[in-house]
């Protein structure tokens, strides 16, 4: 077999066999298939898609490209979560401590920024010293001892996804149902989860823009999970506007901390409580969603969720004084408040434009090797449905470069639409 023939077959809309996928992916991990061949393959998949059988095969091959974690000697039941990617999605930073504080040990492998969507690892690294690269033994030990782990993909687990993910970020090959489904599910399967909550985003700032596409992605991932013997719940959540207010690495981490301290934007708090409740039900700590939600609320109110975040940061070598004093987070040189140009109700805050603007400021990557600027980003001050008056703050830009600031000012302004009529707020979840 030759890698080039497999690329050509997919380019010409052929259906790949399990053996061909195995040959290509294992060759990629071994270094026999090059980055440019893997990029071409990914683009062929973006353009021509994959059948459910190919997607399942790709997922299982990527999951088995490294070690398959067995957590049965570490926790009674491992529950995991994953988002399909969005703008301002700092959910894991708040939900993991909440759930762990409610007595459900939780360890998660997260990713870096992908295209216009931010990544939990890049946010975590806003705290000096925070180690995202844990060995499997360290992961398991911390899960057992501290009940909470938030790390990157170790070199041992699903290395095929680790390598492909970094290429997809910078080759325009993120937006593909089979690539997203296999990327998410291979990590969850290799990570040893017994049950998984999938947060599938839909809307202008999601990789699946329509609800129908998001539903197909959700069903595909649920089917793959079931086939592998895991319990999977998929939520469909709105991503037309950014989640919460902050977009950008440090800014988002600070918002997650504020949320765990009982503050935080209303939509983000609601989102976290709902995801947490589902995890607590799957993990058999709560009998139903209502009870799970009350548990999650209590963990915030009594400070135990915030304390779990401190435990997490400390356990992974991070400087916990940042959690206690968020003014220590890296700050950008220029902070500019942009005011509303008119009176009216906000009818749109185009999430993708805001995400792309944040990447322009340096919060994401243009090339695989690019460093990420943790300090830059955007804070939106209003959500769809809010009434604003001309001259009141609409958003704030945190930038380290004046030219980029000027560019982003126009983009984020254009991302906002106004109406003279009353506008209903967007739903948080869809059924
Ligand atoms: N999250 C992932 O882990 N992979 C994707 O492809 C998209 C979101």
Boltz pocket constraint, residues with backbone or C-beta under 6 A from the ligand:
constraints:
  - pocket:
      binder: B
      contacts: [[A, 83], [A, 84], [A, 85], [A, 111], [A, 114], [A, 174], [A, 179], [A, 180], [A, 181], [A, 183], [A, 184]]
      max_distance: 6.0
